[in-house]
C-alpha cells in the first residue's frame, strides 16, 4: 500500500533536496574533476525534478 505525502511533507522534501543540490554544486565548483560528486549532483537534481512534478 502506497501512501501519498502531504503538501507539507513535499515542501520539506523539496527544500531539503534544494539545499543538498546547492551544497553539491559548491563542492563540484571546488573540485570539478571528482566524478563521484558530479554523479551525486546529477542524482540529486533528478530526485528534485521528480518531487516538483
Secondary structure, 3 states (H helix, E strand, C coil): CCCCCCHHHHHHHHHHHHHHHHHHHHHHHHCCCCHHHHHHHHHHHHHHHHHHC
